[in-house]
Amino acid sequence: MATSGTTSFDLSIDKLVERAYARCGSSLRTGYELSAARDNLNLLFSEWGNRGIHLWKVKNHTANLTAGTTTYTAPADASDVLEVVFRNGDTDTSMTKISRSEYENLPNKTSQGTPSQYYVRRNLANVTITLYQTPDTTDTQINFFYVGRIEDAGNYTNTPDAPYRFLPCLVSGLAYYTSQEVAPERSQELERRYEAELQRALTEDSQSTSVHIVPRDFYVG
């Protein structure tokens, strides 16, 4: 039996909107409805930012340190910083993430040395990393993983900034959001379907790690 031999299936924004309206038992009739659906899609992406770490948006970045400079800005698309290491040549040293209150209680924040701790501040306009101690040399770096924001829907011919396995919950989520305006009688059922499909996708997207099983000794008396 022949198969397609391709693995490139995706849905453009306008196709996602069509599928969402179909689940609402309706169809697009005006340009306003299409524009509103795109807004709902962007709202959905924003809501996903509160649903944990999306592995496909985890990125790596290296920042050069400057002696006497305590705070460094993450890339513009960053929404959070996951982990930071201090890099000196070919040697990476893990750093400890601390809270704002812990940072505030540190003595003499301008003292210079080798940074071993960092505090992440998620501002409205950017995300910053503040080091302790303040770097005392300019030939070192910090290397860190950060979570990037999901890109806006943009043009209707674009494809969404999400893996193929998230397409089912993307359609379901957009249908749920849209139903609140065009088919409120279907909202409850569409919400249940959306939450179930999103949970499956998030579970699949979670990071798998090796399990180390340590045998226990049992003694029979």
ChimeraX commands (.cxc) that place a marker at each C-alpha (Angstrom):
marker #1 position 0.00,0.00,0.00 radius 0.5
marker #1 position 1.39,3.37,-1.00 radius 0.5
marker #1 position 1.83,6.21,1.48 radius 0.5
marker #1 position 2.37,9.90,0.85 radius 0.5
marker #1 position 6.02,9.90,1.90 radius 0.5
marker #1 position 5.60,13.41,3.31 radius 0.5
marker #1 position 5.47,14.77,6.86 radius 0.5
marker #1 position 4.84,18.44,6.12 radius 0.5
marker #1 position 1.16,18.82,7.05 radius 0.5
marker #1 position 0.34,22.16,8.65 radius 0.5
marker #1 position -2.52,24.63,8.75 radius 0.5
marker #1 position -2.32,28.28,7.81 radius 0.5
marker #1 position -3.96,30.84,10.06 radius 0.5
marker #1 position -6.98,31.22,7.78 radius 0.5
marker #1 position -7.46,27.43,7.70 radius 0.5
marker #1 position -7.26,27.28,11.51 radius 0.5
marker #1 position -9.96,29.93,11.69 radius 0.5
marker #1 position -12.17,28.02,9.25 radius 0.5
marker #1 position -11.85,24.82,11.29 radius 0.5
marker #1 position -12.61,26.69,14.52 radius 0.5
marker #1 position -15.75,28.26,13.06 radius 0.5
marker #1 position -16.88,24.87,11.77 radius 0.5
marker #1 position -16.70,23.47,15.32 radius 0.5
marker #1 position -18.86,26.37,16.41 radius 0.5
marker #1 position -21.43,25.34,13.81 radius 0.5
marker #1 position -20.84,28.52,11.86 radius 0.5
marker #1 position -18.73,29.97,9.06 radius 0.5
marker #1 position -16.86,33.18,8.39 radius 0.5
marker #1 position -19.01,35.88,6.86 radius 0.5
marker #1 position -17.19,39.18,7.38 radius 0.5
marker #1 position -13.69,40.58,7.49 radius 0.5
marker #1 position -14.34,41.66,11.06 radius 0.5
marker #1 position -14.93,38.04,12.11 radius 0.5
marker #1 position -11.63,37.00,10.53 radius 0.5
marker #1 position -9.81,39.83,12.30 radius 0.5
marker #1 position -11.47,38.95,15.62 radius 0.5
marker #1 position -10.50,35.31,15.19 radius 0.5
marker #1 position -6.87,36.30,14.69 radius 0.5
marker #1 position -7.05,38.37,17.87 radius 0.5
marker #1 position -8.45,35.34,19.68 radius 0.5
marker #1 position -5.58,33.25,18.36 radius 0.5
marker #1 position -3.06,35.73,19.76 radius 0.5
marker #1 position -4.93,35.71,23.08 radius 0.5
marker #1 position -4.71,31.92,23.05 radius 0.5
marker #1 position -0.94,32.11,22.53 radius 0.5
marker #1 position -0.74,34.53,25.47 radius 0.5
marker #1 position -2.69,32.10,27.62 radius 0.5
marker #1 position -0.29,29.32,26.68 radius 0.5
marker #1 position 2.44,31.43,28.27 radius 0.5
marker #1 position 0.81,30.55,31.60 radius 0.5
marker #1 position 0.72,26.83,30.86 radius 0.5
marker #1 position 4.32,25.92,31.64 radius 0.5
marker #1 position 7.48,25.64,29.56 radius 0.5
marker #1 position 7.07,24.96,25.85 radius 0.5
marker #1 position 10.16,23.01,24.84 radius 0.5
marker #1 position 10.06,24.19,21.22 radius 0.5
marker #1 position 10.56,27.77,22.44 radius 0.5
marker #1 position 13.56,27.03,24.68 radius 0.5
marker #1 position 16.62,28.79,23.28 radius 0.5
marker #1 position 20.25,29.24,24.23 radius 0.5
marker #1 position 22.13,32.52,24.49 radius 0.5
marker #1 position 25.58,33.68,25.55 radius 0.5
marker #1 position 26.28,37.15,26.97 radius 0.5
marker #1 position 29.73,38.64,27.37 radius 0.5
marker #1 position 30.36,39.99,30.86 radius 0.5
marker #1 position 31.77,43.42,31.61 radius 0.5
marker #1 position 33.77,44.13,34.74 radius 0.5
marker #1 position 31.67,46.18,37.14 radius 0.5
marker #1 position 28.35,45.52,35.35 radius 0.5
marker #1 position 25.81,43.62,37.43 radius 0.5
marker #1 position 22.68,43.36,35.23 radius 0.5
marker #1 position 22.32,41.91,31.72 radius 0.5
marker #1 position 19.30,41.86,29.40 radius 0.5
marker #1 position 18.02,38.65,27.84 radius 0.5
marker #1 position 17.04,38.60,24.13 radius 0.5
marker #1 position 13.94,40.62,23.25 radius 0.5
marker #1 position 11.73,37.55,22.77 radius 0.5
marker #1 position 12.51,36.09,26.21 radius 0.5
marker #1 position 9.67,35.52,28.66 radius 0.5
marker #1 position 11.74,33.77,31.35 radius 0.5
marker #1 position 15.24,32.45,32.05 radius 0.5
marker #1 position 15.56,28.79,33.03 radius 0.5
marker #1 position 19.17,28.26,34.05 radius 0.5
marker #1 position 22.48,30.09,33.88 radius 0.5
marker #1 position 26.11,28.96,33.94 radius 0.5
marker #1 position 29.23,31.07,34.38 radius 0.5
marker #1 position 31.64,30.43,31.52 radius 0.5
marker #1 position 35.36,31.01,31.79 radius 0.5
marker #1 position 37.05,29.79,28.63 radius 0.5
marker #1 position 36.07,26.14,28.19 radius 0.5
marker #1 position 34.84,25.72,31.75 radius 0.5
marker #1 position 31.18,26.11,32.74 radius 0.5
marker #1 position 30.19,26.48,36.38 radius 0.5
marker #1 position 26.58,26.16,37.52 radius 0.5
marker #1 position 25.03,29.20,39.17 radius 0.5
marker #1 position 22.29,29.29,41.79 radius 0.5
marker #1 position 19.01,31.04,41.00 radius 0.5
marker #1 position 17.76,33.16,43.90 radius 0.5
marker #1 position 14.54,35.06,44.56 radius 0.5
marker #1 position 14.11,38.82,44.67 radius 0.5
marker #1 position 13.97,38.83,48.48 radius 0.5
marker #1 position 17.12,36.70,48.69 radius 0.5
marker #1 position 18.90,39.09,46.37 radius 0.5
marker #1 position 17.75,42.10,48.40 radius 0.5
marker #1 position 19.24,40.56,51.54 radius 0.5
marker #1 position 22.65,40.01,49.99 radius 0.5
marker #1 position 25.34,42.27,51.48 radius 0.5
marker #1 position 27.37,44.68,49.37 radius 0.5
marker #1 position 25.82,43.97,45.98 radius 0.5
marker #1 position 28.55,45.91,44.16 radius 0.5
marker #1 position 31.38,43.73,45.47 radius 0.5
marker #1 position 33.31,42.22,42.57 radius 0.5
marker #1 position 34.40,38.64,42.07 radius 0.5
marker #1 position 33.25,35.48,40.31 radius 0.5
marker #1 position 29.44,35.41,39.99 radius 0.5
marker #1 position 27.84,32.37,41.62 radius 0.5
marker #1 position 24.21,33.50,42.00 radius 0.5
marker #1 position 21.68,35.22,39.77 radius 0.5
marker #1 position 18.28,36.86,40.08 radius 0.5
marker #1 position 15.83,36.98,37.15 radius 0.5
marker #1 position 13.49,39.94,36.83 radius 0.5
marker #1 position 10.60,39.65,34.38 radius 0.5
marker #1 position 9.84,43.25,33.49 radius 0.5
marker #1 position 7.07,44.50,31.22 radius 0.5
marker #1 position 9.51,45.41,28.44 radius 0.5
marker #1 position 12.26,42.82,28.96 radius 0.5
marker #1 position 13.79,40.11,31.13 radius 0.5
marker #1 position 17.00,40.85,33.02 radius 0.5
marker #1 position 19.60,38.74,34.82 radius 0.5
marker #1 position 21.33,40.30,37.82 radius 0.5
marker #1 position 24.51,38.63,39.02 radius 0.5
marker #1 position 26.11,38.29,42.43 radius 0.5
marker #1 position 28.94,38.93,42.79 radius 0.5
marker #1 position 29.49,41.63,40.18 radius 0.5
marker #1 position 31.93,40.34,37.51 radius 0.5
marker #1 position 35.51,41.50,38.02 radius 0.5
marker #1 position 36.78,40.66,34.53 radius 0.5
marker #1 position 35.72,41.23,30.91 radius 0.5
marker #1 position 36.91,37.94,29.40 radius 0.5
marker #1 position 34.14,35.72,30.84 radius 0.5
marker #1 position 30.52,35.00,29.87 radius 0.5
marker #1 position 27.19,33.72,31.08 radius 0.5
marker #1 position 25.43,31.09,29.01 radius 0.5
marker #1 position 21.75,30.53,29.64 radius 0.5
marker #1 position 18.61,28.84,28.41 radius 0.5
marker #1 position 15.51,30.97,28.14 radius 0.5
marker #1 position 11.89,30.55,27.06 radius 0.5
marker #1 position 10.96,32.62,24.01 radius 0.5
marker #1 position 7.50,34.04,23.45 radius 0.5
marker #1 position 5.26,32.33,20.93 radius 0.5
marker #1 position 5.19,34.50,17.81 radius 0.5
marker #1 position 2.08,36.46,16.86 radius 0.5
marker #1 position -0.30,34.97,14.29 radius 0.5
marker #1 position 0.53,37.72,11.78 radius 0.5
marker #1 position -0.68,37.34,8.20 radius 0.5
marker #1 position -3.50,34.92,7.47 radius 0.5
marker #1 position -1.26,32.90,5.15 radius 0.5
marker #1 position 1.26,32.27,7.95 radius 0.5
marker #1 position 1.48,28.99,9.81 radius 0.5
marker #1 position 1.35,29.04,13.64 radius 0.5
marker #1 position 4.51,29.11,15.72 radius 0.5
marker #1 position 3.79,25.71,17.26 radius 0.5
marker #1 position 4.69,22.06,16.51 radius 0.5
marker #1 position 2.34,19.86,14.47 radius 0.5
marker #1 position 1.30,17.92,17.58 radius 0.5
marker #1 position -0.27,21.11,18.97 radius 0.5
marker #1 position -2.52,21.65,15.94 radius 0.5
marker #1 position -5.51,19.72,17.41 radius 0.5
marker #1 position -5.54,21.73,20.63 radius 0.5
marker #1 position -4.86,24.92,18.66 radius 0.5
marker #1 position -8.04,24.40,16.63 radius 0.5
marker #1 position -9.95,23.38,19.77 radius 0.5
marker #1 position -8.71,26.37,21.73 radius 0.5
marker #1 position -9.56,28.82,18.97 radius 0.5
marker #1 position -13.00,27.20,18.63 radius 0.5
marker #1 position -13.58,27.62,22.36 radius 0.5
marker #1 position -12.50,31.26,22.34 radius 0.5
marker #1 position -14.60,31.97,19.25 radius 0.5
marker #1 position -17.67,30.19,20.61 radius 0.5
marker #1 position -17.96,32.67,23.45 radius 0.5
marker #1 position -18.89,35.26,20.82 radius 0.5
marker #1 position -20.68,33.30,18.10 radius 0.5
marker #1 position -21.99,30.11,19.77 radius 0.5
marker #1 position -22.08,30.46,23.58 radius 0.5
marker #1 position -24.29,27.37,23.86 radius 0.5
marker #1 position -21.30,25.28,22.67 radius 0.5
marker #1 position -18.67,26.93,24.87 radius 0.5
marker #1 position -18.77,24.44,27.75 radius 0.5
marker #1 position -18.28,21.39,25.55 radius 0.5
marker #1 position -15.62,23.10,23.43 radius 0.5
marker #1 position -13.74,24.12,26.56 radius 0.5
marker #1 position -13.69,20.52,27.81 radius 0.5
marker #1 position -12.39,19.32,24.45 radius 0.5
marker #1 position -9.75,22.05,24.36 radius 0.5
marker #1 position -8.47,21.32,27.87 radius 0.5
marker #1 position -8.22,17.60,27.18 radius 0.5
marker #1 position -6.32,18.06,23.91 radius 0.5
marker #1 position -4.04,20.72,25.39 radius 0.5
marker #1 position -3.17,18.47,28.32 radius 0.5
marker #1 position -2.23,15.64,25.97 radius 0.5
marker #1 position 0.01,17.96,23.96 radius 0.5
marker #1 position 1.67,19.44,27.06 radius 0.5
marker #1 position 2.28,15.97,28.47 radius 0.5
marker #1 position 3.94,14.89,25.23 radius 0.5
marker #1 position 5.96,18.11,25.17 radius 0.5
marker #1 position 7.29,17.64,28.71 radius 0.5
marker #1 position 10.96,16.90,29.04 radius 0.5
marker #1 position 11.84,13.25,29.49 radius 0.5
marker #1 position 14.80,12.41,31.70 radius 0.5
marker #1 position 16.54,9.17,32.48 radius 0.5
marker #1 position 15.25,7.29,35.49 radius 0.5
marker #1 position 17.95,6.00,37.84 radius 0.5
marker #1 position 16.67,3.08,39.90 radius 0.5
marker #1 position 18.66,2.19,42.98 radius 0.5
marker #1 position 18.06,-1.36,44.21 radius 0.5
marker #1 position 17.18,-1.82,47.85 radius 0.5
marker #1 position 18.40,-4.64,50.04 radius 0.5
marker #1 position 15.76,-6.71,51.75 radius 0.5
marker #1 position 16.57,-8.97,54.63 radius 0.5
marker #1 position 14.40,-11.85,55.65 radius 0.5
marker #1 position 14.61,-12.50,59.34 radius 0.5
marker link #1:1,2 radius 0.2
marker link #1:2,3 radius 0.2
marker link #1:3,4 radius 0.2
marker link #1:4,5 radius 0.2
marker link #1:5,6 radius 0.2
marker link #1:6,7 radius 0.2
marker link #1:7,8 radius 0.2
marker link #1:8,9 radius 0.2
marker link #1:9,10 radius 0.2
marker link #1:10,11 radius 0.2
marker link #1:11,12 radius 0.2
marker link #1:12,13 radius 0.2
marker link #1:13,14 radius 0.2
marker link #1:14,15 radius 0.2
marker link #1:15,16 radius 0.2
marker link #1:16,17 radius 0.2
marker link #1:17,18 radius 0.2
marker link #1:18,19 radius 0.2
marker link #1:19,20 radius 0.2
marker link #1:20,21 radius 0.2
marker link #1:21,22 radius 0.2
marker link #1:22,23 radius 0.2
marker link #1:23,24 radius 0.2
marker link #1:24,25 radius 0.2
marker link #1:25,26 radius 0.2
marker link #1:26,27 radius 0.2
marker link #1:27,28 radius 0.2
marker link #1:28,29 radius 0.2
marker link #1:29,30 radius 0.2
marker link #1:30,31 radius 0.2
marker link #1:31,32 radius 0.2
marker link #1:32,33 radius 0.2
marker link #1:33,34 radius 0.2
marker link #1:34,35 radius 0.2
marker link #1:35,36 radius 0.2
marker link #1:36,37 radius 0.2
marker link #1:37,38 radius 0.2
marker link #1:38,39 radius 0.2
marker link #1:39,40 radius 0.2
marker link #1:40,41 radius 0.2
marker link #1:41,42 radius 0.2
marker link #1:42,43 radius 0.2
marker link #1:43,44 radius 0.2
marker link #1:44,45 radius 0.2
marker link #1:45,46 radius 0.2
marker link #1:46,47 radius 0.2
marker link #1:47,48 radius 0.2
marker link #1:48,49 radius 0.2
marker link #1:49,50 radius 0.2
marker link #1:50,51 radius 0.2
marker link #1:51,52 radius 0.2
marker link #1:52,53 radius 0.2
marker link #1:53,54 radius 0.2
marker link #1:54,55 radius 0.2
marker link #1:55,56 radius 0.2
marker link #1:56,57 radius 0.2
marker link #1:57,58 radius 0.2
marker link #1:58,59 radius 0.2
marker link #1:59,60 radius 0.2
marker link #1:60,61 radius 0.2
marker link #1:61,62 radius 0.2
marker link #1:62,63 radius 0.2
marker link #1:63,64 radius 0.2
marker link #1:64,65 radius 0.2
marker link #1:65,66 radius 0.2
marker link #1:66,67 radius 0.2
marker link #1:67,68 radius 0.2
marker link #1:68,69 radius 0.2
marker link #1:69,70 radius 0.2
marker link #1:70,71 radius 0.2
marker link #1:71,72 radius 0.2
marker link #1:72,73 radius 0.2
marker link #1:73,74 radius 0.2
marker link #1:74,75 radius 0.2
marker link #1:75,76 radius 0.2
marker link #1:76,77 radius 0.2
marker link #1:77,78 radius 0.2
marker link #1:78,79 radius 0.2
marker link #1:79,80 radius 0.2
marker link #1:80,81 radius 0.2
marker link #1:81,82 radius 0.2
marker link #1:82,83 radius 0.2
marker link #1:83,84 radius 0.2
marker link #1:84,85 radius 0.2
marker link #1:85,86 radius 0.2
marker link #1:86,87 radius 0.2
marker link #1:87,88 radius 0.2
marker link #1:88,89 radius 0.2
marker link #1:89,90 radius 0.2
marker link #1:90,91 radius 0.2
marker link #1:91,92 radius 0.2
marker link #1:92,93 radius 0.2
marker link #1:93,94 radius 0.2
marker link #1:94,95 radius 0.2
marker link #1:95,96 radius 0.2
marker link #1:96,97 radius 0.2
marker link #1:97,98 radius 0.2
marker link #1:98,99 radius 0.2
marker link #1:99,100 radius 0.2
marker link #1:100,101 radius 0.2
marker link #1:101,102 radius 0.2
marker link #1:102,103 radius 0.2
marker link #1:103,104 radius 0.2
marker link #1:104,105 radius 0.2
marker link #1:105,106 radius 0.2
marker link #1:106,107 radius 0.2
marker link #1:107,108 radius 0.2
marker link #1:108,109 radius 0.2
marker link #1:109,110 radius 0.2
marker link #1:110,111 radius 0.2
marker link #1:111,112 radius 0.2
marker link #1:112,113 radius 0.2
marker link #1:113,114 radius 0.2
marker link #1:114,115 radius 0.2
marker link #1:115,116 radius 0.2
marker link #1:116,117 radius 0.2
marker link #1:117,118 radius 0.2
marker link #1:118,119 radius 0.2
marker link #1:119,120 radius 0.2
marker link #1:120,121 radius 0.2
marker link #1:121,122 radius 0.2
marker link #1:122,123 radius 0.2
marker link #1:123,124 radius 0.2
marker link #1:124,125 radius 0.2
marker link #1:125,126 radius 0.2
marker link #1:126,127 radius 0.2
marker link #1:127,128 radius 0.2
marker link #1:128,129 radius 0.2
marker link #1:129,130 radius 0.2
marker link #1:130,131 radius 0.2
marker link #1:131,132 radius 0.2
marker link #1:132,133 radius 0.2
marker link #1:133,134 radius 0.2
marker link #1:134,135 radius 0.2
marker link #1:135,136 radius 0.2
marker link #1:136,137 radius 0.2
marker link #1:137,138 radius 0.2
marker link #1:138,139 radius 0.2
marker link #1:139,140 radius 0.2
marker link #1:140,141 radius 0.2
marker link #1:141,142 radius 0.2
marker link #1:142,143 radius 0.2
marker link #1:143,144 radius 0.2
marker link #1:144,145 radius 0.2
marker link #1:145,146 radius 0.2
marker link #1:146,147 radius 0.2
marker link #1:147,148 radius 0.2
marker link #1:148,149 radius 0.2
marker link #1:149,150 radius 0.2
marker link #1:150,151 radius 0.2
marker link #1:151,152 radius 0.2
marker link #1:152,153 radius 0.2
marker link #1:153,154 radius 0.2
marker link #1:154,155 radius 0.2
marker link #1:155,156 radius 0.2
marker link #1:156,157 radius 0.2
marker link #1:157,158 radius 0.2
marker link #1:158,159 radius 0.2
marker link #1:159,160 radius 0.2
marker link #1:160,161 radius 0.2
marker link #1:161,162 radius 0.2
marker link #1:162,163 radius 0.2
marker link #1:163,164 radius 0.2
marker link #1:164,165 radius 0.2
marker link #1:165,166 radius 0.2
marker link #1:166,167 radius 0.2
marker link #1:167,168 radius 0.2
marker link #1:168,169 radius 0.2
marker link #1:169,170 radius 0.2
marker link #1:170,171 radius 0.2
marker link #1:171,172 radius 0.2
marker link #1:172,173 radius 0.2
marker link #1:173,174 radius 0.2
marker link #1:174,175 radius 0.2
marker link #1:175,176 radius 0.2
marker link #1:176,177 radius 0.2
marker link #1:177,178 radius 0.2
marker link #1:178,179 radius 0.2
marker link #1:179,180 radius 0.2
marker link #1:180,181 radius 0.2
marker link #1:181,182 radius 0.2
marker link #1:182,183 radius 0.2
marker link #1:183,184 radius 0.2
marker link #1:184,185 radius 0.2
marker link #1:185,186 radius 0.2
marker link #1:186,187 radius 0.2
marker link #1:187,188 radius 0.2
marker link #1:188,189 radius 0.2
marker link #1:189,190 radius 0.2
marker link #1:190,191 radius 0.2
marker link #1:191,192 radius 0.2
marker link #1:192,193 radius 0.2
marker link #1:193,194 radius 0.2
marker link #1:194,195 radius 0.2
marker link #1:195,196 radius 0.2
marker link #1:196,197 radius 0.2
marker link #1:197,198 radius 0.2
marker link #1:198,199 radius 0.2
marker link #1:199,200 radius 0.2
marker link #1:200,201 radius 0.2
marker link #1:201,202 radius 0.2
marker link #1:202,203 radius 0.2
marker link #1:203,204 radius 0.2
marker link #1:204,205 radius 0.2
marker link #1:205,206 radius 0.2
marker link #1:206,207 radius 0.2
marker link #1:207,208 radius 0.2
marker link #1:208,209 radius 0.2
marker link #1:209,210 radius 0.2
marker link #1:210,211 radius 0.2
marker link #1:211,212 radius 0.2
marker link #1:212,213 radius 0.2
marker link #1:213,214 radius 0.2
marker link #1:214,215 radius 0.2
marker link #1:215,216 radius 0.2
marker link #1:216,217 radius 0.2
marker link #1:217,218 radius 0.2
marker link #1:218,219 radius 0.2
marker link #1:219,220 radius 0.2
marker link #1:220,221 radius 0.2
view
